[in-house]
Amino acid sequence: MDGERKRGRRRMAIAMAAFASIFCIIGGRLVFYGLSAPHVADTLVRPVGAARPDIIDRNGTILATDVRMASLYAEPRRIVDANEAVEKLANVLPELDYEQTYHKLRSGSGFVWLRRQLTPRQQQDVLALGIPGIGFRPEIKRFYPGGVQASHILGLTNIDNVGLSGMEKWIDEQGLVDLRGAGLGGRGAFQPVRLSIDARVQHAVHDELSSAMEHYKATAAGGVILNVKTGEVMAMVSLPDYDPNNPFNALDKDRLNRMSAGTAEMGSTIKTFTTAMAIEIGGASISTMFDASAPIIVGRQRVRDAHGKGRPLSLEEVFLFSSNIGSAKEAMMVGVERHRDFLERMGLLSRMTTELPEVARPVQPKVWKQATSITAAFGHGFATTPLQTAVGIAAILNQGKLVPATFVRRTEEQARALARTVVSEETSRSMRYLYRLNGIKGSGRRANIMGYRVGGKTGTAEKVIAGRYAKNHNFNVFAAAFPMNDPQFIVLVVVDDPRSERPGMGITAASNAAPVAGAIIERTAAMLGVRPDFTDDTQLTVNSLR
């Protein structure tokens, strides 16, 4: 009897061990399947892709934000008939690759993506098909409410919501990637990133440049508004651009950000620096005379004036008449090395530092000679970016204080801590006088908006095509500042290779870039907080700008 009981207990123990082994095997397989494919509950709750902070403009308007999308996946092991499933899906999603999708569904794997980021209507249509083994998982997609408006500033993210360019990339470089790696930074974990951009001003600049590009049949156009006191970029546009919500053409060559990631010879706007250098280093004054009566021979070329006066010119006249000969004489007064050093001090020859990753390195000769200095005096022979040209001009007009450009909010107090002196207040006052004079009497007249005391300098540079300067193909620039009694903003406009407005009309910067800058100022000055002043200032003197 005891033996039978013992045998019964052994049989019971063996049976229990067998059942335990079976349950362990089943449990192990469940764990395996759980690790190899997402649980249905997870697909309904946990979104794919890391959350990002909203990007807002200086006034709180949303420029970029996360939105939730549904992405289609399959569990091939649960697919009963791959052919039937593909046929049904193709009716709803005709862009699906039939053969590729069929192979995915026949793969026998635990999980495959079929289509990322569907619209709500597409999701509903797929659900209506009732295909077993097909499901949806929520994902995060970046959305840009303004579309093309600020694409070159904001940049892009990839399908996994990782920044690829622009301020999106900069945000990741500030530690966002590390937070994600540590498993932190879920949705709502980040404070918005506030930019210096004003969305209203950005829209106005984009609109005016788009109209100008069409009106002048230009290859491209661009513009930037810079706060002189803080270095904040209030708006920046480069056309053609792209829609970051559908960036199919973002990498096309003509979509380059010409304002910061492209270099060009800036033409006569560079005479701003040449004139300031002659005053600051050469000891010249407004009345100093320069002999511009005859061309200067540089190697095999002659430096001549487009509308030469055939006589000596004062420094004031050199600037007002945009004399190449006079500018060359200003450079010769200073000397080659000091000329190059001055342009370096102004930030024109080095890659500028700012938050935006897409910043080009200026192009200059390896060795500067007399001929280099002479041509550089009127904006030929070296290439820099429009944005850093605007920063340098702001420094010359801002009592000689150079403030680095920024795309995030900055106070005047913070700017003063970063500023460095590049020219004296006396030189700055003389240059403000010359800018306003040119706005009243010179090539900047078409940008002179009543009440805002606009000053400026045109630059018309022949484009280099196939290694040679091409006639009638210009890169036009106009640098404006206002109000000139105490400049608050720089507006720099580029019109690339414009065609004549009417037969016989000019294609210079005075004909197109200047009036575009004027239109931008007229539309945005009030938004920027500048009040009009209609006091007559046409009886201008250097001392009147103290």
Secondary structure, 3 states (H helix, E strand, C coil): CHHHHHHHHHHHHHHHHHHHHHHHHHHHHHHHHHHHCCCHHHHHHCCECCCCCCEECCCCCEEEEEEEEEEEEECHHHCCCHHHHHHHHHHHCCCCCHHHHHHHHCCCCCCEEEEEEECHHHHHHHHHHCCCCEEEEEEEEEECCCHHHHHHHHCCECCCCCECCHHHHHHHHHHHHHHHHCCCCCCCCCCCEEECCCHHHHHHHHHHHHHHHHHCCCCEEEEEEEECCCCEEEEEEEECCCCCCCCCCCCCHHHCCCCCCCCECCHHHHHHHHHHHHHHCCCCCCCCEEECCCCEEECCEEECCCCCCCCEEEHHHHHHCCCHHHHHHHHHHHCHHHHHHHHHHCCCCCCCCCCCCCCCCCECCCCCCHHHHHHHCCCCCCEECHHHHHHHHHHHHCCCEECCCECECCCHHHHHHHCEECCCHHHHHHHHHHHHHHHHHCCCHHHCCCCCCCEEEEEEEEEEECCEEEEEEEEEEEEEEECCCCCCEEEEEEEECCCCCCCCCCCCCCCCHHHHHHHHHHHHCCCCCCCCCCCCCCCCCCHHHC
